[in-house]
Amino acid sequence: MIIRRNSFFRNLSTANQLKPNFPPIQNPKFTRQNVLLPEETCNQILDSHPDLKTLKQLHANILTHHNLHSSSSIRLKLIRAYAGFRLLGVARQLFDEIPERNVIFFNVMIRSYVTHQQYQDALLVYKSMSSVAVRPDHYTYPCALKACSGSGNSWVGRQIHAAVSKIGLNLNLYVENGLVSMYGKCDCLMDARKVLDEMPVKDVVSWNSMVSGYAQKGRFDDALNICREMESVKLNADAGTMASLLPAVTNTSSENIIFVKSMFEKMVKKSLVSWNVMIAMYVNNSMAEKAIDVYSQMEANGIEADTVTFTSILPACGDLSAFSLGSNIHKHAKRKKLLPNLAFENALINMYAKCGCLKEAREVFDTMLIRDIVSWSSMISAYGVSGQGNEAVSLFSRMREEEGLIPDSIAFVAVMSACSHAGMSEEGEHYYKLMTENYNITPRLEHYCCMVDLLGRAGKVDEALTFIKEMTVESNERVWGALLGACCVHSNMNIGLIAAEHLFRMVPEQCGIGYYVLLSNIYAKAGKWKEVSTIRSSMKNKGMNKTPGISNVEHDGQVYTFLAGDRSHPQTKEIYDKLHVLLGKMKEEGYVPEMDFALHDVEEEDKEGHLRVHSEKLAIMFALINTKPPTPIRITKNLRICGDCHVAIKLISKITKREIIVRDTNRFHTFNSGGCSCGDYW
């Protein structure tokens, strides 16, 4: 039966209507029974982005008709269509079968490879153009330059630069932008800047390419200077500018942060990418409260968060112990079906761990479909800082023996630190030897610091000093600080002086005030009051300002901050009344304020603020007033908890029958029924 073309297409207007009528694609044969589709219809179907099944059926039909198969337009669109489905082998076969290829075919093939990150193949197609006497045009060069950028091939990039200069295309905006981007991504920043400076016309892409080049090398100041130059020529930053800055927004100056904020505020249209960069900048510069403010503004503006947003903001929730906000983000992600997502789930584990919520962290860990070494290390570390060394060691063993994962240096830091916090000295030393001897991992300063802490906790202060002397790398502040802390606990004045001498040489005076105080405490414990007086006078003469103690507590989704002696809170009267009542009950339990910490306070709070009004005590009183049992009380502190507060909170937990979790700069302290998870060593 012959199917007439006019009747066949009379009522067909879309590619979807055509699908059922295509012949099977297996071994198509040219017969009179095949449906003859006109070229115009084939082009329409290919332009409508058909699904793969439709594409194959159409291709089978085309192969049976010589006129269609030889059409340049159809062949070009077939190449694009197959490349869109990542079937680059099929696309390349179609390309190679074309007897006479012009520059358009080469451009499509090169672009297809670049789109799917097959940069070497793209460059091979570009190089083959000369062998068939096809000249690249102003579309070819930008694509070839992208291939150079992606593969880091500056050698071919420079050849392209020379070629475009010869034919005058170096003045084409798209080619010039490609050159700036290529040189920037190939770490040839001077060449990138030279091309940018010589461009007669620049658009926002030109500037963004240069910003990206500097940012990827961590040169944030240079990247922002480019942004300032942009502003000077009346060009506003866009989402691309903000995205380009992302690799370099860590540990920068307050001046740079203010400038990026002003760039953001000047943007007429703030995309999700721009909001994400602002959140990441604040998080990466230890400005958690600012990050949460930006996140709240974003929500208020109706911007829908994505997994990048959530993954970026979760560390801020952890830093502030904002459990409610972090938990709500987790629930929101579940509702939006954003899980599973490895990066987001790892961030959730860290957030819950920082909030002292081991149960929730473990639930996330146990329900993950895929776990990488980061997932395991995060969970091991969570147990470690909470003093659950046995759980950490058990998980580390399971990772190695059951899952077959090879631990990296960070995983060993996690398990050794866990052993240190739990006082498991022998186990910690075992893992150090396992790392160096079985896995041939070269120790880093973090591992050395763990070993010094392990030895110091076990009272092996002399051995710890010998270990430092035998280190293969130069010791740093953390290593000597761990030794000084051990000397303070074990009242070893002689080695404490050695540690202090090294610390005072390597740490700026204003940053090393805590070490002066530790040394002062060592002298005080030894009854060396003359030396204590000398240190205190030295600190006063040097103008050393004490860092104020700050404690954060979350209630109803809001984070409240307390300073020592703080009276700014609306509930101040209730807070101090509650504290007064509890102090009376604590004294009945035998509490005596440890006045040594008022004079030689390791947490650097103003000694005249008095022990009873240290920031964590006020934050706990606020939580006791506003929450009911059995809700745990979670406090985050910016300094190390002092000895008096440690004793006091143990008694408060016993009297109020509440679980109180305090995270200081060193570890978690989980107070329950008059005891603490740290075993009184921190």
C-alpha positions as CSV (number, residue, x, y, z in Angstrom):
1,M,0.0,0.0,0.0
2,I,1.3,3.4,-0.9
3,I,0.6,6.1,1.7
4,R,-0.1,9.4,0.0
5,R,1.9,12.3,1.5
6,N,-0.9,14.9,1.4
7,S,-3.4,12.7,3.2
8,F,-0.8,11.5,5.7
9,F,0.1,15.0,6.8
10,R,-3.3,16.7,6.5
11,N,-4.0,16.9,10.2
12,L,-0.5,16.6,11.6
13,S,0.9,19.8,13.1
14,T,3.3,18.7,15.9
15,A,6.2,16.4,16.3
16,N,4.3,14.5,18.9
17,Q,1.5,13.6,16.4
18,L,4.2,12.2,14.1
19,K,5.7,9.8,16.7
20,P,3.4,6.8,16.3
21,N,3.6,6.9,12.6
22,F,7.3,6.5,12.2
23,P,8.5,3.1,10.9
24,P,10.7,0.9,13.2
25,I,14.4,1.9,13.3
26,Q,15.9,-1.6,13.1
27,N,17.7,-2.1,9.8
28,P,15.6,0.4,7.8
29,K,15.3,-0.5,4.1
30,F,14.4,1.8,1.3
31,T,11.0,0.5,0.0
32,R,8.1,2.2,-1.6
33,Q,6.1,1.5,1.6
34,N,8.3,3.9,3.7
35,V,6.7,7.2,4.6
36,L,8.4,9.9,2.6
37,L,8.7,13.0,4.9
38,P,9.3,16.3,3.2
39,E,12.6,18.1,4.1
40,E,10.6,21.0,5.6
41,T,8.8,18.6,8.0
42,C,12.0,16.9,9.0
43,N,13.6,20.3,9.8
44,Q,10.5,21.3,11.9
45,I,10.7,18.1,13.9
46,L,14.4,18.5,14.6
47,D,13.8,22.2,15.6
48,S,11.2,21.1,18.1
49,H,13.9,19.2,20.2
50,P,12.3,15.7,19.9
51,D,12.9,13.0,22.5
52,L,15.5,10.4,21.8
53,K,13.0,7.8,20.5
54,T,11.5,10.2,18.1
55,L,14.9,11.4,17.0
56,K,16.0,7.8,16.2
57,Q,12.8,7.1,14.3
58,L,13.2,10.2,12.3
59,H,16.8,9.4,11.6
60,A,15.9,5.9,10.4
61,N,13.4,7.5,8.0
62,I,15.9,10.0,6.7
63,L,18.5,7.2,6.0
64,T,16.0,5.5,3.6
65,H,15.7,8.6,1.4
66,H,18.8,9.8,-0.4
67,N,17.6,13.4,-0.8
68,L,16.9,13.8,2.9
69,H,20.1,12.0,3.9
70,S,22.2,14.3,1.7
71,S,20.6,17.5,3.0
72,S,23.2,19.7,4.7
73,S,20.6,21.4,6.8
74,I,19.2,18.1,8.1
75,R,22.7,16.6,8.8
76,L,23.6,19.7,10.7
77,K,20.5,19.5,12.9
78,L,21.0,15.7,13.4
79,I,24.5,16.4,14.8
80,R,23.2,19.0,17.2
81,A,20.3,16.8,18.3
82,Y,22.5,13.7,19.0
83,A,25.0,15.9,20.8
84,G,22.2,17.3,23.0
85,F,21.7,13.7,24.2
86,R,25.4,13.3,24.9
87,L,25.6,10.8,22.0
88,L,28.8,12.5,20.7
89,G,30.0,9.3,19.0
90,V,26.9,9.3,16.8
91,A,27.3,13.0,16.2
92,R,30.9,12.6,15.3
93,Q,30.1,9.7,12.9
94,L,27.5,11.9,11.1
95,F,30.1,14.7,11.0
96,D,32.8,12.4,9.5
97,E,30.5,11.1,6.8
98,I,29.9,14.5,5.4
99,P,32.0,14.8,2.2
100,E,32.2,18.5,2.0
101,R,32.1,20.2,5.4
102,N,32.0,24.0,5.7
103,V,32.9,26.1,8.8
104,I,29.4,25.8,10.2
105,F,29.8,22.0,10.6
106,F,33.1,22.4,12.3
107,N,31.7,25.0,14.7
108,V,28.8,22.8,15.7
109,M,31.1,19.8,16.3
110,I,33.6,21.9,18.3
111,R,30.8,23.5,20.3
112,S,29.2,20.0,21.0
113,Y,32.5,18.7,22.4
114,V,33.0,21.9,24.5
115,T,29.5,21.8,25.9
116,H,30.1,18.2,27.3
117,Q,33.6,19.0,28.6
118,Q,35.4,16.9,25.9
119,Y,38.0,19.6,25.4
120,Q,40.7,17.6,23.8
121,D,38.4,16.3,21.1
122,A,37.2,19.8,20.5
123,L,40.8,21.0,19.9
124,L,41.5,18.0,17.6
125,V,38.5,19.0,15.4
126,Y,39.7,22.6,15.4
127,K,43.2,21.6,14.4
128,S,41.8,19.4,11.6
129,M,40.2,22.4,9.9
130,S,43.5,23.4,8.3
131,S,43.9,19.9,6.6
132,V,40.7,20.4,4.7
133,A,41.3,24.1,4.0
134,V,38.4,25.4,6.1
135,R,39.1,28.8,7.7
136,P,37.9,29.3,11.3
137,D,35.6,32.3,11.8
138,H,34.6,34.5,14.7
139,Y,32.4,31.7,16.0
140,T,35.1,29.1,15.8
141,Y,37.7,30.9,17.9
142,P,35.7,31.6,21.1
143,C,34.7,27.9,21.2
144,A,38.2,26.8,20.7
145,L,39.4,29.2,23.4
146,K,36.8,27.6,25.8
147,A,38.3,24.3,25.0
148,C,41.8,25.7,25.9
149,S,40.3,27.2,29.1
150,G,38.7,23.9,30.1
151,S,41.8,21.8,29.5
152,G,44.3,24.4,30.7
153,N,46.0,24.3,27.3
154,S,47.7,27.7,27.1
155,W,50.0,26.5,24.3
156,V,47.1,26.1,21.8
157,G,45.5,29.2,23.3
158,R,48.6,31.3,22.4
159,Q,48.5,29.9,18.9
160,I,44.9,30.9,18.5
161,H,45.8,34.4,19.9
162,A,48.5,34.7,17.2
163,A,46.1,33.5,14.5
164,V,43.3,36.0,15.4
165,S,45.8,38.8,15.6
166,K,47.0,38.1,12.0
167,I,43.5,38.4,10.6
168,G,42.3,41.3,12.8
169,L,39.8,39.2,14.8
170,N,41.6,40.1,18.0
171,L,39.4,43.2,18.0
172,N,36.2,41.1,18.1
173,L,34.6,41.4,21.5
174,Y,33.7,37.7,21.8
175,V,37.2,36.6,20.7
176,E,38.8,39.1,23.2
177,N,36.6,37.9,26.0
178,G,37.6,34.3,25.2
179,L,41.2,35.3,25.3
180,V,40.9,37.0,28.7
181,S,39.0,33.9,30.1
182,M,41.5,31.5,28.6
183,Y,44.6,33.2,30.0
184,G,42.9,33.6,33.4
185,K,42.0,30.0,33.7
186,C,45.4,28.9,32.5
187,D,47.0,30.9,35.3
188,C,48.5,33.4,32.8
189,L,47.1,36.4,34.7
190,M,49.5,39.0,33.3
191,D,48.6,38.0,29.7
192,A,44.9,38.1,30.7
193,R,45.3,41.6,32.1
194,K,47.2,42.8,29.0
195,V,44.4,41.6,26.7
196,L,41.8,43.3,28.9
197,D,43.8,46.6,29.0
198,E,44.2,46.6,25.2
199,M,40.5,46.0,24.4
200,P,38.9,49.1,22.8
201,V,35.4,48.0,24.0
202,K,34.7,46.0,27.1
203,D,31.4,44.6,28.4
204,V,30.6,43.1,31.7
205,V,31.7,39.6,30.5
206,S,35.2,41.0,29.8
207,W,35.5,42.3,33.4
208,N,33.9,39.2,34.9
209,S,36.5,37.0,33.1
210,M,39.3,38.9,34.7
211,V,37.6,38.9,38.1
212,S,37.3,35.1,37.8
213,G,40.9,34.7,36.9
214,Y,42.1,36.5,40.0
215,A,39.5,34.9,42.3
216,Q,40.4,31.4,41.2
217,K,44.0,32.0,42.3
218,G,42.8,33.4,45.7
219,R,43.8,37.0,44.8
220,F,40.7,38.6,46.2
221,D,42.1,42.1,46.5
222,D,43.0,42.1,42.8
223,A,39.6,40.7,41.9
224,L,37.9,43.4,43.8
225,N,40.1,46.1,42.2
226,I,38.8,44.9,38.9
227,C,35.3,45.3,40.2
228,R,36.2,48.9,41.3
229,E,37.5,49.6,37.8
230,M,34.2,48.3,36.5
231,E,32.3,50.8,38.6
232,S,34.6,53.6,37.5
233,V,33.4,53.1,33.9
234,K,29.8,53.0,35.0
235,L,29.3,49.2,34.6
236,N,27.4,47.5,37.4
237,A,28.2,44.1,38.7
238,D,25.8,41.3,37.7
239,A,25.2,37.7,38.8
240,G,28.3,36.6,36.8
241,T,30.5,39.1,38.7
242,M,29.2,37.8,42.0
243,A,29.7,34.1,40.9
244,S,33.2,34.9,39.8
245,L,34.1,36.2,43.2
246,L,33.0,33.0,45.0
247,P,36.3,31.1,45.0
248,A,38.1,34.0,46.9
249,V,35.6,35.2,49.5
250,T,37.3,33.5,52.4
251,N,39.3,35.3,55.2
252,T,39.3,38.7,53.6
253,S,39.3,42.2,55.1
254,S,36.3,44.0,56.4
255,E,36.9,46.7,53.8
256,N,36.5,44.1,51.0
257,I,33.4,42.6,52.7
258,I,31.8,46.1,52.8
259,F,32.6,46.7,49.1
260,V,31.1,43.3,48.0
261,K,28.0,44.2,50.1
262,S,27.7,47.6,48.3
263,M,28.1,45.8,44.9
264,F,25.2,43.5,45.9
265,E,23.0,46.3,47.1
266,K,23.5,48.2,43.8
267,M,22.3,45.3,41.7
268,V,19.0,46.1,40.2
269,K,18.1,42.4,39.8
270,K,19.5,40.1,42.5
271,S,19.6,36.5,41.3
272,L,19.8,33.4,43.5
273,V,23.5,33.2,42.7
274,S,24.1,36.6,44.1
275,W,22.3,35.8,47.3
276,N,24.3,32.6,47.6
277,V,27.6,34.4,47.2
278,M,26.7,36.9,50.0
279,I,25.8,34.1,52.3
280,A,29.0,32.2,51.5
281,M,31.1,35.3,52.0
282,Y,29.7,36.0,55.5
283,V,30.0,32.3,56.5
284,N,33.6,32.0,55.2
285,N,34.6,35.1,57.1
286,S,33.2,33.9,60.5
287,M,30.2,36.3,60.3
288,A,27.5,33.7,61.0
289,E,24.9,36.2,62.2
290,K,25.2,38.3,59.0
291,A,24.9,35.2,56.9
292,I,21.6,34.3,58.6
293,D,20.3,37.9,58.2
294,V,21.0,37.6,54.4
295,Y,19.2,34.3,54.3
296,S,16.2,35.8,56.1
297,Q,16.2,38.7,53.7
298,M,16.3,36.4,50.8
299,E,13.3,34.5,52.1
300,A,11.5,37.7,52.7
301,N,12.1,38.7,49.1
302,G,10.5,35.5,47.8
303,I,13.7,34.1,46.4
304,E,13.5,30.3,46.4
305,A,16.6,28.7,48.0
306,D,18.4,25.8,46.3
307,T,20.8,23.1,47.7
308,V,23.7,25.5,47.3
309,T,21.9,28.0,49.5
310,F,21.1,25.4,52.1
311,T,24.6,23.9,52.0
312,S,26.1,27.5,52.4
313,I,23.9,28.6,55.3
314,L,24.1,25.4,57.4
315,P,27.6,26.1,58.7
316,A,26.3,29.4,60.1
317,C,23.5,27.6,61.9
318,G,26.1,25.3,63.4
319,D,28.4,28.2,64.4
320,L,25.6,29.8,66.3
321,S,24.0,26.6,67.6
322,A,20.9,27.7,65.7
323,F,19.3,24.2,65.9
324,S,15.8,25.3,65.1
325,L,16.7,27.1,61.9
326,G,19.0,24.3,60.8
327,S,16.3,21.7,61.5
328,N,13.7,23.7,59.6
329,I,16.1,23.9,56.6
330,H,16.4,20.1,56.7
331,K,12.6,19.7,56.8
332,H,12.2,22.2,53.9
333,A,14.8,20.3,51.8
334,K,12.9,17.1,52.4
335,R,9.6,18.7,51.3
336,K,11.3,20.0,48.1
337,K,12.8,16.6,47.5
338,L,16.3,17.9,47.4
339,L,17.6,14.8,49.1
340,P,19.7,12.8,48.5
341,N,22.5,15.3,47.9
342,L,25.9,14.4,49.2
343,A,27.3,17.9,49.9
344,F,24.0,19.0,51.6
345,E,23.9,15.9,53.7
346,N,27.5,16.3,54.8
347,A,26.7,19.9,55.8
348,L,23.7,18.6,57.8
349,I,25.9,16.2,59.7
350,N,28.3,19.1,60.6
351,M,25.4,21.4,61.5
352,Y,23.8,18.9,63.9
353,A,27.2,18.0,65.3
354,K,28.0,21.7,66.1
355,C,24.6,22.0,67.8
356,G,25.5,19.0,70.0
357,C,22.7,17.0,68.4
358,L,24.5,13.7,67.9
359,K,21.3,11.7,67.5
360,E,20.1,13.9,64.5
361,A,23.6,13.9,63.0
362,R,23.7,10.1,63.1
363,E,20.2,9.8,61.6
364,V,21.3,11.8,58.6
365,F,24.5,9.7,58.3
366,D,22.6,6.4,58.6
367,T,20.0,7.4,55.9
368,M,22.6,8.5,53.3
369,L,22.5,6.5,50.1
370,I,26.1,7.4,49.4
371,R,28.8,8.3,51.9
372,D,32.2,9.7,51.0
373,I,35.3,10.1,53.3
374,V,34.0,13.5,54.3
375,S,30.7,12.0,55.6
376,W,32.6,9.4,57.7
377,S,35.2,12.0,59.0
378,S,32.4,14.4,59.9
379,M,30.5,11.8,62.0
380,I,33.8,10.6,63.7
381,S,34.6,14.2,64.5
382,A,31.1,14.8,65.9
383,Y,31.6,11.9,68.4
384,G,35.1,13.1,69.2
385,V,34.2,16.7,70.2
386,S,31.4,15.3,72.3
387,G,33.8,13.1,74.3
388,Q,32.4,9.8,72.8
389,G,35.8,8.4,71.9
390,N,34.7,4.8,71.8
391,E,31.9,5.6,69.3
392,A,34.4,7.5,67.1
393,V,36.9,4.7,67.1
394,S,34.2,2.1,66.3
395,L,33.0,4.2,63.4
396,F,36.5,4.6,62.1
397,S,37.1,0.8,62.2
398,R,33.8,0.2,60.4
399,M,34.8,2.7,57.7
400,R,38.0,0.8,57.1
401,E,37.0,-2.8,57.6
402,E,33.3,-3.0,56.4
403,E,33.2,-0.2,53.9
404,G,36.7,-0.6,52.6
405,L,37.4,3.2,52.5
406,I,41.0,4.3,52.7
407,P,41.2,7.0,55.4
408,D,42.9,10.3,54.5
409,S,44.8,12.7,56.6
410,I,41.6,14.5,57.7
411,A,40.0,11.2,58.8
412,F,43.1,10.5,61.0
413,V,42.9,14.0,62.5
414,A,39.2,13.2,63.4
415,V,39.9,9.9,65.1
416,M,43.1,11.1,66.9
417,S,41.3,14.2,68.1
418,A,38.4,12.0,69.4
419,C,40.9,9.9,71.3
420,S,42.4,13.0,72.8
421,H,39.1,14.4,73.9
422,A,38.2,11.1,75.5
423,G,41.6,10.6,77.2
424,M,42.3,7.5,75.1
425,S,46.0,8.1,74.9
426,E,47.1,4.6,73.8
427,E,44.5,4.4,71.1
428,G,45.5,7.8,69.8
429,E,49.1,6.8,69.6
430,H,48.1,3.6,67.8
431,Y,46.3,5.6,65.1
432,Y,49.3,7.9,64.6
433,K,51.5,4.9,64.0
434,L,48.8,3.3,61.7
435,M,48.7,6.5,59.6
436,T,52.5,6.9,59.3
437,E,53.5,3.3,59.0
438,N,50.6,1.5,57.3
439,Y,49.2,4.2,55.1
440,N,52.4,6.2,54.6
441,I,50.7,9.5,55.3
442,T,53.1,12.3,56.1
443,P,52.0,13.9,59.4
444,R,50.7,17.5,59.2
445,L,50.7,20.0,62.0
446,E,47.1,18.9,63.0
447,H,48.4,15.4,63.6
448,Y,51.3,16.6,65.7
449,C,49.0,18.9,67.7
450,C,46.8,15.8,68.4
451,M,49.8,13.8,69.6
452,V,51.0,16.6,71.9
453,D,47.5,16.9,73.4
454,L,47.2,13.1,73.8
455,L,50.6,12.9,75.6
456,G,49.8,16.0,77.7
457,R,46.4,14.7,78.7
458,A,48.0,11.5,79.9
459,G,50.4,13.5,82.0
460,K,53.4,12.7,79.8
461,V,54.5,16.3,79.5
462,D,58.2,15.6,79.2
463,E,57.5,13.1,76.4
464,A,55.3,15.7,74.7
465,L,58.2,18.2,74.7
466,T,60.5,15.5,73.3
467,F,58.0,14.7,70.6
468,I,57.8,18.4,69.6
469,K,61.6,18.6,69.3
470,E,61.6,15.6,67.0
471,M,58.9,16.9,64.6
472,T,59.9,17.0,61.0
473,V,58.1,20.3,60.4
474,E,58.4,23.5,62.2
475,S,56.0,23.7,65.2
476,N,53.3,26.3,65.3
477,E,51.2,28.1,67.9
478,R,48.7,25.3,68.3
479,V,51.3,22.7,69.1
480,W,53.0,24.9,71.8
481,G,49.6,26.0,73.0
482,A,48.6,22.4,73.6
483,L,51.7,21.8,75.6
484,L,51.2,24.9,77.6
485,G,47.6,23.9,78.4
486,A,48.9,20.5,79.6
487,C,51.5,22.2,81.8
488,C,48.7,24.2,83.4
489,V,46.6,21.2,84.1
490,H,49.5,19.2,85.5
491,S,51.3,22.1,87.2
492,N,54.5,21.7,85.3
493,M,56.1,25.1,85.6
494,N,59.5,24.4,84.0
495,I,58.2,23.0,80.7
496,G,55.4,25.6,80.8
497,L,58.0,28.3,80.7
498,I,59.6,26.7,77.6
499,A,56.3,26.5,75.9
500,A,55.4,30.1,76.8
501,E,58.7,31.4,75.5
502,H,58.1,29.8,72.1
503,L,54.5,31.1,72.0
504,F,55.5,34.7,72.9
505,R,58.0,34.7,70.0
506,M,55.6,33.5,67.4
507,V,52.3,35.1,68.4
508,P,51.5,38.8,68.2
509,E,51.0,40.2,71.7
510,Q,47.4,41.1,71.3
511,C,46.6,37.6,69.9
512,G,48.6,35.8,72.6
513,I,46.9,37.2,75.7
514,G,45.4,33.8,76.5
515,Y,48.9,32.3,76.8
516,Y,50.0,35.0,79.2
517,V,46.9,34.1,81.3
518,L,47.7,30.4,81.2
519,L,51.3,31.1,82.3
520,S,50.0,33.3,85.1
521,N,47.7,30.4,86.2
522,I,50.7,28.0,86.3
523,Y,52.6,30.5,88.5
524,A,49.5,30.9,90.7
525,K,49.1,27.2,91.2
526,A,52.8,27.0,92.2
527,G,52.4,29.9,94.6
528,K,54.7,32.1,92.6
529,W,52.8,35.4,93.3
530,K,55.7,37.6,92.4
531,E,55.8,36.1,88.9
532,V,52.0,36.4,88.7
533,S,52.3,40.1,89.5
534,T,55.0,40.6,86.9
535,I,53.0,39.0,84.2
536,R,49.9,41.1,85.1
537,S,52.0,44.2,85.1
538,S,53.5,43.3,81.7
539,M,50.0,42.7,80.2
540,K,48.9,46.1,81.5
541,N,52.0,47.9,80.2
542,K,51.6,46.4,76.8
543,G,47.9,47.5,76.6
544,M,46.6,44.0,76.2
545,N,42.8,44.2,75.9
546,K,40.9,41.2,77.1
547,T,38.5,39.6,74.6
548,P,35.0,39.8,76.0
549,G,33.3,36.5,76.6
550,I,30.1,36.1,74.5
551,S,27.5,33.3,74.7
552,N,24.8,32.6,72.2
553,V,21.5,30.7,72.8
554,E,18.7,30.1,70.4
555,H,15.0,30.4,71.3
556,D,12.0,30.3,68.9
557,G,14.3,30.5,65.9
558,Q,16.1,33.6,67.1
559,V,19.7,33.7,68.4
560,Y,20.2,35.8,71.6
561,T,23.7,37.0,72.6
562,F,24.9,37.7,76.1
563,L,28.1,39.4,77.4
564,A,29.5,39.1,80.9
565,G,27.4,41.3,83.2
566,D,24.9,41.9,80.4
567,R,21.9,44.0,81.4
568,S,20.6,44.9,78.0
569,H,18.1,42.1,77.6
570,P,14.3,42.8,78.2
571,Q,14.2,39.9,80.7
572,T,17.2,41.2,82.6
573,K,15.4,41.3,86.0
574,E,14.0,37.7,85.6
575,I,17.5,36.5,84.5
576,Y,19.3,37.9,87.5
577,D,16.5,36.9,89.9
578,K,16.8,33.3,88.6
579,L,20.6,33.4,89.0
580,H,20.3,34.7,92.5
581,V,18.0,31.8,93.5
582,L,20.2,29.2,91.9
583,L,23.4,30.5,93.5
584,G,21.7,30.0,96.9
585,K,20.8,26.4,96.0
586,M,24.3,25.8,94.5
587,K,26.0,26.9,97.8
588,E,23.8,24.5,99.7
589,E,25.3,21.8,97.4
590,G,28.8,23.0,98.4
591,Y,29.5,25.4,95.7
592,V,32.4,27.8,96.4
593,P,33.3,30.4,93.7
594,E,36.8,29.6,92.3
595,M,38.2,33.2,92.7
596,D,41.4,32.2,90.9
597,F,39.4,32.5,87.6
598,A,38.3,36.0,88.5
599,L,42.0,37.1,88.7
600,H,43.6,34.9,86.0
601,D,40.6,34.2,83.7
602,V,41.4,31.8,80.9
603,E,38.3,33.0,79.0
604,E,39.5,36.6,79.0
605,E,36.3,38.2,80.4
606,D,36.5,41.4,82.4
607,K,37.4,40.2,85.9
608,E,35.3,43.0,87.4
609,G,32.2,41.4,85.8
610,H,32.6,38.8,88.6
611,L,32.3,35.1,88.2
612,R,28.6,35.0,88.9
613,V,27.7,37.0,85.8
614,H,29.8,35.3,83.2
615,S,28.1,35.2,79.8
616,E,27.3,31.5,79.8
617,K,25.6,31.7,83.2
618,L,23.3,34.5,81.9
619,A,22.5,32.6,78.7
620,I,21.6,29.5,80.8
621,M,19.3,31.5,83.1
622,F,17.5,32.9,80.0
623,A,17.0,29.4,78.6
624,L,15.8,28.1,82.0
625,I,13.2,30.9,82.1
626,N,12.0,30.4,78.5
627,T,12.1,26.6,77.9
628,K,10.7,23.6,79.7
629,P,12.1,20.2,80.5
630,P,13.2,18.0,78.8
631,T,14.3,20.5,76.2
632,P,18.1,20.5,76.1
633,I,19.8,23.9,76.6
634,R,22.4,24.7,74.0
635,I,25.0,27.4,74.5
636,T,27.8,28.5,72.1
637,K,30.8,30.3,73.6
638,N,33.5,32.3,71.8
639,L,36.1,31.5,74.4
640,R,37.2,28.6,76.6
641,I,34.9,27.9,79.5
642,C,36.4,28.9,82.8
643,G,36.9,26.5,85.7
644,D,34.3,28.3,87.9
645,C,31.6,28.2,85.3
646,H,32.4,24.5,84.6
647,V,31.8,23.7,88.3
648,A,28.7,25.9,88.5
649,I,27.0,24.4,85.4
650,K,27.5,20.9,86.6
651,L,25.6,21.9,89.8
652,I,22.9,23.8,87.8
653,S,22.3,20.7,85.6
654,K,21.9,18.6,88.8
655,I,19.6,21.1,90.6
656,T,17.4,21.9,87.5
657,K,17.5,18.3,86.1
658,R,18.3,19.8,82.7
659,E,20.8,18.7,80.1
660,I,23.0,21.7,79.3
661,I,25.3,21.5,76.2
662,V,28.0,24.2,76.0
663,R,30.3,24.4,73.0
664,D,33.4,26.4,73.7
665,T,36.4,27.0,71.4
666,N,37.9,23.6,72.3
667,R,35.1,21.1,72.5
668,F,31.6,20.2,73.7
669,H,30.7,20.0,77.3
670,T,27.5,18.0,77.9
671,F,26.4,18.6,81.5
672,N,23.9,16.2,83.0
673,S,23.0,15.2,86.6
674,G,26.1,17.0,88.0
675,G,28.7,15.6,85.6
676,C,30.3,16.7,82.4
677,S,31.2,14.6,79.3
678,C,34.7,16.1,79.2
679,G,35.7,14.3,82.4
680,D,36.9,17.7,83.8
681,Y,39.8,17.9,81.3
682,W,39.6,20.6,78.7
